């Protein structure tokens, strides 16, 4: 790791944060940049994202997805 993780508050809980990857997560995560993602309605997302979302909520996690068989580019 380039930096040691730090403790921060997110969604009412204290979590460890890797600030190096968290800084690029929104720009580089396949899920966050996929046409199949519906941030307003996770139930309308692809099945992979639906399963990840359940885990994210349960564990107060943030993920950076770098591989996906179903990724679709967002329309420009």
PDB file with one MODEL, atoms N, CA, C and O in Angstrom:
MODEL        1
ATOM      1  N   UNK A   1       0.839  -1.183   0.000  1.00  0.00           N
ATOM      2  CA  UNK A   1       0.000   0.000   0.000  1.00  0.00           C
ATOM      3  C   UNK A   1       0.883   1.246   0.000  1.00  0.00           C
ATOM      4  O   UNK A   1       1.934   1.289   0.641  1.00  0.00           O
ATOM      5  N   UNK A   2       0.430   2.244  -0.729  1.00  0.00           N
ATOM      6  CA  UNK A   2       1.176   3.508  -0.767  1.00  0.00           C
ATOM      7  C   UNK A   2       1.049   4.263   0.550  1.00  0.00           C
ATOM      8  O   UNK A   2       2.005   4.885   1.012  1.00  0.00           O
ATOM      9  N   UNK A   3      -0.134   4.206   1.149  1.00  0.00           N
ATOM     10  CA  UNK A   3      -0.407   4.865   2.430  1.00  0.00           C
ATOM     11  C   UNK A   3      -1.100   3.878   3.346  1.00  0.00           C
ATOM     12  O   UNK A   3      -1.787   2.965   2.888  1.00  0.00           O
ATOM     13  N   UNK A   4      -0.919   4.065   4.630  1.00  0.00           N
ATOM     14  CA  UNK A   4      -1.662   3.254   5.591  1.00  0.00           C
ATOM     15  C   UNK A   4      -3.112   3.724   5.596  1.00  0.00           C
ATOM     16  O   UNK A   4      -3.371   4.921   5.483  1.00  0.00           O
ATOM     17  N   UNK A   5      -4.060   2.796   5.727  1.00  0.00           N
ATOM     18  CA  UNK A   5      -5.474   3.190   5.837  1.00  0.00           C
ATOM     19  C   UNK A   5      -5.709   4.043   7.085  1.00  0.00           C
ATOM     20  O   UNK A   5      -4.977   3.947   8.070  1.00  0.00           O
ATOM     21  N   UNK A   6      -6.741   4.873   7.021  1.00  0.00           N
ATOM     22  CA  UNK A   6      -7.118   5.736   8.142  1.00  0.00           C
ATOM     23  C   UNK A   6      -8.557   5.439   8.534  1.00  0.00           C
ATOM     24  O   UNK A   6      -9.325   4.902   7.735  1.00  0.00           O
ATOM     25  N   UNK A   7      -8.923   5.786   9.763  1.00  0.00           N
ATOM     26  CA  UNK A   7     -10.300   5.601  10.237  1.00  0.00           C
ATOM     27  C   UNK A   7     -11.109   6.849   9.896  1.00  0.00           C
ATOM     28  O   UNK A   7     -10.669   7.974  10.132  1.00  0.00           O
ATOM     29  N   UNK A   8     -12.310   6.629   9.330  1.00  0.00           N
ATOM     30  CA  UNK A   8     -13.216   7.725   8.988  1.00  0.00           C
ATOM     31  C   UNK A   8     -14.654   7.286   9.264  1.00  0.00           C
ATOM     32  O   UNK A   8     -14.947   6.096   9.369  1.00  0.00           O
ATOM     33  N   UNK A   9     -15.529   8.262   9.376  1.00  0.00           N
ATOM     34  CA  UNK A   9     -16.959   8.004   9.585  1.00  0.00           C
ATOM     35  C   UNK A   9     -17.687   7.988   8.245  1.00  0.00           C
ATOM     36  O   UNK A   9     -17.565   8.922   7.453  1.00  0.00           O
ATOM     37  N   UNK A  10     -18.438   6.927   8.001  1.00  0.00           N
ATOM     38  CA  UNK A  10     -19.287   6.823   6.805  1.00  0.00           C
ATOM     39  C   UNK A  10     -20.584   6.141   7.184  1.00  0.00           C
ATOM     40  O   UNK A  10     -20.585   5.079   7.806  1.00  0.00           O
ATOM     41  N   UNK A  11     -21.681   6.757   6.803  1.00  0.00           N
ATOM     42  CA  UNK A  11     -23.016   6.181   7.012  1.00  0.00           C
ATOM     43  C   UNK A  11     -23.237   5.716   8.454  1.00  0.00           C
ATOM     44  O   UNK A  11     -23.775   4.636   8.699  1.00  0.00           O
ATOM     45  N   UNK A  12     -22.815   6.543   9.388  1.00  0.00           N
ATOM     46  CA  UNK A  12     -23.064   6.266  10.795  1.00  0.00           C
ATOM     47  C   UNK A  12     -22.120   5.277  11.452  1.00  0.00           C
ATOM     48  O   UNK A  12     -22.346   4.870  12.592  1.00  0.00           O
ATOM     49  N   UNK A  13     -21.068   4.885  10.754  1.00  0.00           N
ATOM     50  CA  UNK A  13     -20.127   3.937  11.345  1.00  0.00           C
ATOM     51  C   UNK A  13     -18.700   4.313  11.025  1.00  0.00           C
ATOM     52  O   UNK A  13     -18.430   5.011  10.047  1.00  0.00           O
ATOM     53  N   UNK A  14     -17.797   3.850  11.850  1.00  0.00           N
ATOM     54  CA  UNK A  14     -16.385   4.102  11.632  1.00  0.00           C
ATOM     55  C   UNK A  14     -15.800   2.958  10.810  1.00  0.00           C
ATOM     56  O   UNK A  14     -15.998   1.786  11.131  1.00  0.00           O
ATOM     57  N   UNK A  15     -15.082   3.308   9.752  1.00  0.00           N
ATOM     58  CA  UNK A  15     -14.511   2.302   8.856  1.00  0.00           C
ATOM     59  C   UNK A  15     -13.057   2.653   8.546  1.00  0.00           C
ATOM     60  O   UNK A  15     -12.630   3.794   8.723  1.00  0.00           O
ATOM     61  N   UNK A  16     -12.312   1.667   8.088  1.00  0.00           N
ATOM     62  CA  UNK A  16     -10.970   1.897   7.576  1.00  0.00           C
ATOM     63  C   UNK A  16     -11.088   2.330   6.124  1.00  0.00           C
ATOM     64  O   UNK A  16     -11.893   1.774   5.375  1.00  0.00           O
ATOM     65  N   UNK A  17     -10.290   3.322   5.715  1.00  0.00           N
ATOM     66  CA  UNK A  17     -10.345   3.851   4.351  1.00  0.00           C
ATOM     67  C   UNK A  17      -8.956   3.850   3.728  1.00  0.00           C
ATOM     68  O   UNK A  17      -8.004   4.366   4.313  1.00  0.00           O
ATOM     69  N   UNK A  18      -8.845   3.271   2.545  1.00  0.00           N
ATOM     70  CA  UNK A  18      -7.638   3.366   1.747  1.00  0.00           C
ATOM     71  C   UNK A  18      -7.815   4.622   0.894  1.00  0.00           C
ATOM     72  O   UNK A  18      -8.490   4.587  -0.134  1.00  0.00           O
ATOM     73  N   UNK A  19      -7.218   5.711   1.313  1.00  0.00           N
ATOM     74  CA  UNK A  19      -7.429   7.000   0.665  1.00  0.00           C
ATOM     75  C   UNK A  19      -6.858   7.047  -0.755  1.00  0.00           C
ATOM     76  O   UNK A  19      -7.347   7.810  -1.588  1.00  0.00           O
ATOM     77  N   UNK A  20      -5.847   6.253  -1.034  1.00  0.00           N
ATOM     78  CA  UNK A  20      -5.262   6.234  -2.382  1.00  0.00           C
ATOM     79  C   UNK A  20      -6.286   5.748  -3.403  1.00  0.00           C
ATOM     80  O   UNK A  20      -6.505   6.402  -4.423  1.00  0.00           O
ATOM     81  N   UNK A  21      -6.910   4.611  -3.138  1.00  0.00           N
ATOM     82  CA  UNK A  21      -7.878   4.078  -4.097  1.00  0.00           C
ATOM     83  C   UNK A  21      -9.241   4.754  -3.973  1.00  0.00           C
ATOM     84  O   UNK A  21      -9.969   4.852  -4.961  1.00  0.00           O
ATOM     85  N   UNK A  22      -9.592   5.215  -2.791  1.00  0.00           N
ATOM     86  CA  UNK A  22     -10.869   5.907  -2.630  1.00  0.00           C
ATOM     87  C   UNK A  22     -10.907   7.185  -3.475  1.00  0.00           C
ATOM     88  O   UNK A  22     -11.967   7.589  -3.953  1.00  0.00           O
ATOM     89  N   UNK A  23      -9.751   7.809  -3.653  1.00  0.00           N
ATOM     90  CA  UNK A  23      -9.680   9.055  -4.430  1.00  0.00           C
ATOM     91  C   UNK A  23      -9.990   8.836  -5.909  1.00  0.00           C
ATOM     92  O   UNK A  23     -10.443   9.761  -6.582  1.00  0.00           O
ATOM     93  N   UNK A  24      -9.752   7.625  -6.427  1.00  0.00           N
ATOM     94  CA  UNK A  24     -10.003   7.361  -7.840  1.00  0.00           C
ATOM     95  C   UNK A  24     -11.229   6.484  -8.084  1.00  0.00           C
ATOM     96  O   UNK A  24     -11.581   6.212  -9.231  1.00  0.00           O
ATOM     97  N   UNK A  25     -11.867   6.048  -7.022  1.00  0.00           N
ATOM     98  CA  UNK A  25     -12.969   5.090  -7.141  1.00  0.00           C
ATOM     99  C   UNK A  25     -14.074   5.571  -8.076  1.00  0.00           C
ATOM    100  O   UNK A  25     -14.510   4.808  -8.939  1.00  0.00           O
ATOM    101  N   UNK A  26     -14.538   6.799  -7.933  1.00  0.00           N
ATOM    102  CA  UNK A  26     -15.656   7.287  -8.749  1.00  0.00           C
ATOM    103  C   UNK A  26     -15.286   7.385 -10.231  1.00  0.00           C
ATOM    104  O   UNK A  26     -16.135   7.174 -11.097  1.00  0.00           O
ATOM    105  N   UNK A  27     -14.048   7.697 -10.518  1.00  0.00           N
ATOM    106  CA  UNK A  27     -13.614   7.823 -11.909  1.00  0.00           C
ATOM    107  C   UNK A  27     -13.296   6.477 -12.556  1.00  0.00           C
ATOM    108  O   UNK A  27     -13.490   6.307 -13.759  1.00  0.00           O
ATOM    109  N   UNK A  28     -12.809   5.520 -11.763  1.00  0.00           N
ATOM    110  CA  UNK A  28     -12.266   4.296 -12.335  1.00  0.00           C
ATOM    111  C   UNK A  28     -13.096   3.032 -12.124  1.00  0.00           C
ATOM    112  O   UNK A  28     -12.845   2.032 -12.797  1.00  0.00           O
ATOM    113  N   UNK A  29     -14.052   3.035 -11.236  1.00  0.00           N
ATOM    114  CA  UNK A  29     -14.859   1.834 -10.972  1.00  0.00           C
ATOM    115  C   UNK A  29     -15.755   1.518 -12.165  1.00  0.00           C
ATOM    116  O   UNK A  29     -16.492   2.381 -12.641  1.00  0.00           O
ATOM    117  N   UNK A  30     -15.689   0.283 -12.644  1.00  0.00           N
ATOM    118  CA  UNK A  30     -16.534  -0.110 -13.765  1.00  0.00           C
ATOM    119  C   UNK A  30     -18.017   0.048 -13.445  1.00  0.00           C
ATOM    120  O   UNK A  30     -18.775   0.552 -14.274  1.00  0.00           O
ATOM    121  N   UNK A  31     -18.440  -0.375 -12.259  1.00  0.00           N
ATOM    122  CA  UNK A  31     -19.856  -0.262 -11.891  1.00  0.00           C
ATOM    123  C   UNK A  31     -20.338   1.193 -11.920  1.00  0.00           C
ATOM    124  O   UNK A  31     -21.407   1.492 -12.453  1.00  0.00           O
ATOM    125  N   UNK A  32     -19.542   2.083 -11.345  1.00  0.00           N
ATOM    126  CA  UNK A  32     -19.949   3.486 -11.271  1.00  0.00           C
ATOM    127  C   UNK A  32     -19.932   4.177 -12.622  1.00  0.00           C
ATOM    128  O   UNK A  32     -20.432   5.294 -12.754  1.00  0.00           O
ATOM    129  N   UNK A  33     -19.363   3.524 -13.626  1.00  0.00           N
ATOM    130  CA  UNK A  33     -19.289   4.087 -14.969  1.00  0.00           C
ATOM    131  C   UNK A  33     -19.934   3.171 -16.002  1.00  0.00           C
ATOM    132  O   UNK A  33     -19.525   3.137 -17.163  1.00  0.00           O
ATOM    133  N   UNK A  34     -20.941   2.436 -15.564  1.00  0.00           N
ATOM    134  CA  UNK A  34     -21.627   1.464 -16.424  1.00  0.00           C
ATOM    135  C   UNK A  34     -23.042   1.938 -16.750  1.00  0.00           C
ATOM    136  O   UNK A  34     -23.738   2.497 -15.903  1.00  0.00           O
ATOM    137  N   UNK A  35     -23.444   1.705 -17.986  1.00  0.00           N
ATOM    138  CA  UNK A  35     -24.793   2.066 -18.411  1.00  0.00           C
ATOM    139  C   UNK A  35     -25.862   1.256 -17.679  1.00  0.00           C
ATOM    140  O   UNK A  35     -27.018   1.674 -17.626  1.00  0.00           O
ATOM    141  N   UNK A  36     -25.499   0.119 -17.122  1.00  0.00           N
ATOM    142  CA  UNK A  36     -26.464  -0.739 -16.425  1.00  0.00           C
ATOM    143  C   UNK A  36     -26.693  -0.319 -14.976  1.00  0.00           C
ATOM    144  O   UNK A  36     -27.536  -0.902 -14.293  1.00  0.00           O
ATOM    145  N   UNK A  37     -25.958   0.682 -14.497  1.00  0.00           N
ATOM    146  CA  UNK A  37     -26.117   1.143 -13.117  1.00  0.00           C
ATOM    147  C   UNK A  37     -27.253   2.159 -13.026  1.00  0.00           C
ATOM    148  O   UNK A  37     -27.284   3.134 -13.777  1.00  0.00           O
ATOM    149  N   UNK A  38     -28.170   1.928 -12.118  1.00  0.00           N
ATOM    150  CA  UNK A  38     -29.245   2.877 -11.829  1.00  0.00           C
ATOM    151  C   UNK A  38     -29.123   3.243 -10.356  1.00  0.00           C
ATOM    152  O   UNK A  38     -29.653   2.544  -9.493  1.00  0.00           O
ATOM    153  N   UNK A  39     -28.417   4.348 -10.067  1.00  0.00           N
ATOM    154  CA  UNK A  39     -28.161   4.750  -8.683  1.00  0.00           C
ATOM    155  C   UNK A  39     -29.449   5.045  -7.917  1.00  0.00           C
ATOM    156  O   UNK A  39     -29.485   4.895  -6.695  1.00  0.00           O
ATOM    157  N   UNK A  40     -30.497   5.457  -8.610  1.00  0.00           N
ATOM    158  CA  UNK A  40     -31.764   5.767  -7.953  1.00  0.00           C
ATOM    159  C   UNK A  40     -32.573   4.523  -7.624  1.00  0.00           C
ATOM    160  O   UNK A  40     -33.454   4.564  -6.766  1.00  0.00           O
ATOM    161  N   UNK A  41     -32.284   3.432  -8.294  1.00  0.00           N
ATOM    162  CA  UNK A  41     -33.030   2.198  -8.060  1.00  0.00           C
ATOM    163  C   UNK A  41     -32.114   0.993  -8.244  1.00  0.00           C
ATOM    164  O   UNK A  41     -32.053   0.425  -9.334  1.00  0.00           O
ATOM    165  N   UNK A  42     -31.401   0.599  -7.193  1.00  0.00           N
ATOM    166  CA  UNK A  42     -30.503  -0.558  -7.304  1.00  0.00           C
ATOM    167  C   UNK A  42     -31.197  -1.826  -7.808  1.00  0.00           C
ATOM    168  O   UNK A  42     -30.548  -2.699  -8.383  1.00  0.00           O
ATOM    169  N   UNK A  43     -32.510  -1.930  -7.596  1.00  0.00           N
ATOM    170  CA  UNK A  43     -33.246  -3.109  -8.074  1.00  0.00           C
ATOM    171  C   UNK A  43     -33.295  -3.179  -9.596  1.00  0.00           C
ATOM    172  O   UNK A  43     -33.568  -4.240 -10.156  1.00  0.00           O
ATOM    173  N   UNK A  44     -33.031  -2.046 -10.281  1.00  0.00           N
ATOM    174  CA  UNK A  44     -33.034  -2.016 -11.742  1.00  0.00           C
ATOM    175  C   UNK A  44     -31.649  -2.229 -12.344  1.00  0.00           C
ATOM    176  O   UNK A  44     -31.492  -2.194 -13.564  1.00  0.00           O
ATOM    177  N   UNK A  45     -30.646  -2.450 -11.498  1.00  0.00           N
ATOM    178  CA  UNK A  45     -29.277  -2.665 -11.977  1.00  0.00           C
ATOM    179  C   UNK A  45     -29.090  -4.109 -12.416  1.00  0.00           C
ATOM    180  O   UNK A  45     -29.968  -4.950 -12.219  1.00  0.00           O
ATOM    181  N   UNK A  46     -27.945  -4.384 -13.007  1.00  0.00           N
ATOM    182  CA  UNK A  46     -27.636  -5.762 -13.387  1.00  0.00           C
ATOM    183  C   UNK A  46     -27.583  -6.643 -12.129  1.00  0.00           C
ATOM    184  O   UNK A  46     -27.455  -6.140 -11.012  1.00  0.00           O
ATOM    185  N   UNK A  47     -27.682  -7.939 -12.326  1.00  0.00           N
ATOM    186  CA  UNK A  47     -27.742  -8.864 -11.182  1.00  0.00           C
ATOM    187  C   UNK A  47     -26.449  -8.845 -10.367  1.00  0.00           C
ATOM    188  O   UNK A  47     -26.491  -9.027  -9.150  1.00  0.00           O
ATOM    189  N   UNK A  48     -25.319  -8.633 -11.003  1.00  0.00           N
ATOM    190  CA  UNK A  48     -24.044  -8.577 -10.272  1.00  0.00           C
ATOM    191  C   UNK A  48     -24.040  -7.379  -9.332  1.00  0.00           C
ATOM    192  O   UNK A  48     -23.679  -7.500  -8.161  1.00  0.00           O
ATOM    193  N   UNK A  49     -24.441  -6.231  -9.846  1.00  0.00           N
ATOM    194  CA  UNK A  49     -24.484  -5.022  -9.029  1.00  0.00           C
ATOM    195  C   UNK A  49     -25.478  -5.170  -7.885  1.00  0.00           C
ATOM    196  O   UNK A  49     -25.223  -4.691  -6.780  1.00  0.00           O
ATOM    197  N   UNK A  50     -26.600  -5.822  -8.133  1.00  0.00           N
ATOM    198  CA  UNK A  50     -27.587  -6.032  -7.068  1.00  0.00           C
ATOM    199  C   UNK A  50     -26.975  -6.822  -5.924  1.00  0.00           C
ATOM    200  O   UNK A  50     -27.192  -6.480  -4.761  1.00  0.00           O
ATOM    201  N   UNK A  51     -26.220  -7.862  -6.221  1.00  0.00           N
ATOM    202  CA  UNK A  51     -25.585  -8.668  -5.177  1.00  0.00           C
ATOM    203  C   UNK A  51     -24.497  -7.880  -4.465  1.00  0.00           C
ATOM    204  O   UNK A  51     -24.385  -7.946  -3.241  1.00  0.00           O
ATOM    205  N   UNK A  52     -23.696  -7.138  -5.216  1.00  0.00           N
ATOM    206  CA  UNK A  52     -22.663  -6.317  -4.593  1.00  0.00           C
ATOM    207  C   UNK A  52     -23.278  -5.261  -3.685  1.00  0.00           C
ATOM    208  O   UNK A  52     -22.758  -4.997  -2.601  1.00  0.00           O
ATOM    209  N   UNK A  53     -24.380  -4.657  -4.116  1.00  0.00           N
ATOM    210  CA  UNK A  53     -25.035  -3.608  -3.339  1.00  0.00           C
ATOM    211  C   UNK A  53     -25.495  -4.142  -1.975  1.00  0.00           C
ATOM    212  O   UNK A  53     -25.360  -3.455  -0.963  1.00  0.00           O
ATOM    213  N   UNK A  54     -26.036  -5.365  -1.950  1.00  0.00           N
ATOM    214  CA  UNK A  54     -26.446  -5.971  -0.678  1.00  0.00           C
ATOM    215  C   UNK A  54     -25.251  -6.092   0.268  1.00  0.00           C
ATOM    216  O   UNK A  54     -25.358  -5.789   1.456  1.00  0.00           O
ATOM    217  N   UNK A  55     -24.125  -6.532  -0.263  1.00  0.00           N
ATOM    218  CA  UNK A  55     -22.911  -6.681   0.545  1.00  0.00           C
ATOM    219  C   UNK A  55     -22.382  -5.329   1.003  1.00  0.00           C
ATOM    220  O   UNK A  55     -21.945  -5.187   2.145  1.00  0.00           O
ATOM    221  N   UNK A  56     -22.419  -4.344   0.126  1.00  0.00           N
ATOM    222  CA  UNK A  56     -21.954  -2.998   0.448  1.00  0.00           C
ATOM    223  C   UNK A  56     -22.755  -2.414   1.606  1.00  0.00           C
ATOM    224  O   UNK A  56     -22.179  -1.872   2.549  1.00  0.00           O
ATOM    225  N   UNK A  57     -24.066  -2.520   1.539  1.00  0.00           N
ATOM    226  CA  UNK A  57     -24.943  -1.982   2.590  1.00  0.00           C
ATOM    227  C   UNK A  57     -24.726  -2.740   3.895  1.00  0.00           C
ATOM    228  O   UNK A  57     -24.593  -2.128   4.955  1.00  0.00           O
ATOM    229  N   UNK A  58     -24.689  -4.059   3.820  1.00  0.00           N
ATOM    230  CA  UNK A  58     -24.530  -4.881   5.024  1.00  0.00           C
ATOM    231  C   UNK A  58     -23.205  -4.602   5.736  1.00  0.00           C
ATOM    232  O   UNK A  58     -23.166  -4.562   6.966  1.00  0.00           O
ATOM    233  N   UNK A  59     -22.119  -4.409   4.980  1.00  0.00           N
ATOM    234  CA  UNK A  59     -20.807  -4.264   5.581  1.00  0.00           C
ATOM    235  C   UNK A  59     -20.283  -2.844   5.662  1.00  0.00           C
ATOM    236  O   UNK A  59     -19.158  -2.634   6.117  1.00  0.00           O
ATOM    237  N   UNK A  60     -21.081  -1.841   5.224  1.00  0.00           N
ATOM    238  CA  UNK A  60     -20.623  -0.439   5.174  1.00  0.00           C
ATOM    239  C   UNK A  60     -19.315  -0.366   4.385  1.00  0.00           C
ATOM    240  O   UNK A  60     -18.310   0.163   4.859  1.00  0.00           O
ATOM    241  N   UNK A  61     -19.360  -0.915   3.167  1.00  0.00           N
ATOM    242  CA  UNK A  61     -18.194  -1.006   2.303  1.00  0.00           C
ATOM    243  C   UNK A  61     -18.288  -0.054   1.126  1.00  0.00           C
ATOM    244  O   UNK A  61     -19.366   0.449   0.808  1.00  0.00           O
ATOM    245  N   UNK A  62     -17.165   0.189   0.485  1.00  0.00           N
ATOM    246  CA  UNK A  62     -17.096   0.842  -0.817  1.00  0.00           C
ATOM    247  C   UNK A  62     -16.182  -0.026  -1.662  1.00  0.00           C
ATOM    248  O   UNK A  62     -15.120  -0.448  -1.206  1.00  0.00           O
ATOM    249  N   UNK A  63     -16.592  -0.290  -2.885  1.00  0.00           N
ATOM    250  CA  UNK A  63     -15.819  -1.165  -3.757  1.00  0.00           C
ATOM    251  C   UNK A  63     -15.362  -0.429  -5.002  1.00  0.00           C
ATOM    252  O   UNK A  63     -16.005   0.522  -5.446  1.00  0.00           O
ATOM    253  N   UNK A  64     -14.258  -0.872  -5.555  1.00  0.00           N
ATOM    254  CA  UNK A  64     -13.772  -0.402  -6.842  1.00  0.00           C
ATOM    255  C   UNK A  64     -13.677  -1.649  -7.716  1.00  0.00           C
ATOM    256  O   UNK A  64     -12.765  -2.460  -7.554  1.00  0.00           O
ATOM    257  N   UNK A  65     -14.607  -1.795  -8.628  1.00  0.00           N
ATOM    258  CA  UNK A  65     -14.665  -2.971  -9.496  1.00  0.00           C
ATOM    259  C   UNK A  65     -13.773  -2.723 -10.711  1.00  0.00           C
ATOM    260  O   UNK A  65     -13.916  -1.715 -11.403  1.00  0.00           O
ATOM    261  N   UNK A  66     -12.851  -3.655 -10.962  1.00  0.00           N
ATOM    262  CA  UNK A  66     -11.916  -3.490 -12.070  1.00  0.00           C
ATOM    263  C   UNK A  66     -12.101  -4.546 -13.164  1.00  0.00           C
ATOM    264  O   UNK A  66     -11.461  -4.475 -14.213  1.00  0.00           O
ATOM    265  N   UNK A  67     -12.980  -5.526 -12.917  1.00  0.00           N
ATOM    266  CA  UNK A  67     -13.288  -6.549 -13.920  1.00  0.00           C
ATOM    267  C   UNK A  67     -14.777  -6.833 -13.903  1.00  0.00           C
ATOM    268  O   UNK A  67     -15.391  -6.906 -12.839  1.00  0.00           O
ATOM    269  N   UNK A  68     -15.362  -6.994 -15.097  1.00  0.00           N
ATOM    270  CA  UNK A  68     -16.785  -7.329 -15.170  1.00  0.00           C
ATOM    271  C   UNK A  68     -17.106  -7.900 -16.553  1.00  0.00           C
ATOM    272  O   UNK A  68     -16.696  -7.338 -17.568  1.00  0.00           O
ATOM    273  N   UNK A  69     -17.836  -9.012 -16.593  1.00  0.00           N
ATOM    274  CA  UNK A  69     -18.193  -9.596 -17.891  1.00  0.00           C
ATOM    275  C   UNK A  69     -19.331  -8.851 -18.597  1.00  0.00           C
ATOM    276  O   UNK A  69     -19.529  -9.032 -19.798  1.00  0.00           O
ATOM    277  N   UNK A  70     -20.074  -8.022 -17.873  1.00  0.00           N
ATOM    278  CA  UNK A  70     -21.280  -7.405 -18.433  1.00  0.00           C
ATOM    279  C   UNK A  70     -21.209  -5.893 -18.598  1.00  0.00           C
ATOM    280  O   UNK A  70     -22.223  -5.276 -18.922  1.00  0.00           O
ATOM    281  N   UNK A  71     -20.043  -5.268 -18.387  1.00  0.00           N
ATOM    282  CA  UNK A  71     -19.932  -3.816 -18.426  1.00  0.00           C
ATOM    283  C   UNK A  71     -20.372  -3.253 -19.772  1.00  0.00           C
ATOM    284  O   UNK A  71     -20.050  -3.794 -20.830  1.00  0.00           O
ATOM    285  N   UNK A  72     -21.122  -2.146 -19.703  1.00  0.00           N
ATOM    286  CA  UNK A  72     -21.593  -1.435 -20.905  1.00  0.00           C
ATOM    287  C   UNK A  72     -21.217   0.033 -20.758  1.00  0.00           C
ATOM    288  O   UNK A  72     -21.443   0.626 -19.704  1.00  0.00           O
ATOM    289  N   UNK A  73     -20.646   0.624 -21.801  1.00  0.00           N
ATOM    290  CA  UNK A  73     -20.309   2.057 -21.701  1.00  0.00           C
ATOM    291  C   UNK A  73     -21.568   2.906 -21.621  1.00  0.00           C
ATOM    292  O   UNK A  73     -22.592   2.596 -22.231  1.00  0.00           O
ATOM    293  N   UNK A  74     -21.462   3.988 -20.851  1.00  0.00           N
ATOM    294  CA  UNK A  74     -22.572   4.942 -20.786  1.00  0.00           C
ATOM    295  C   UNK A  74     -22.658   5.689 -22.100  1.00  0.00           C
ATOM    296  O   UNK A  74     -21.635   5.971 -22.724  1.00  0.00           O
ATOM    297  N   UNK A  75     -23.875   6.012 -22.530  1.00  0.00           N
ATOM    298  CA  UNK A  75     -23.999   6.798 -23.755  1.00  0.00           C
ATOM    299  C   UNK A  75     -23.385   8.189 -23.564  1.00  0.00           C
ATOM    300  O   UNK A  75     -23.493   8.787 -22.494  1.00  0.00           O
ATOM    301  N   UNK A  76     -22.757   8.678 -24.595  1.00  0.00           N
ATOM    302  CA  UNK A  76     -22.113  10.000 -24.496  1.00  0.00           C
ATOM    303  C   UNK A  76     -23.056  11.120 -24.844  1.00  0.00           C
ATOM    304  O   UNK A  76     -22.668  12.288 -24.808  1.00  0.00           O
TER     305      UNK A  76
ENDMDL
END
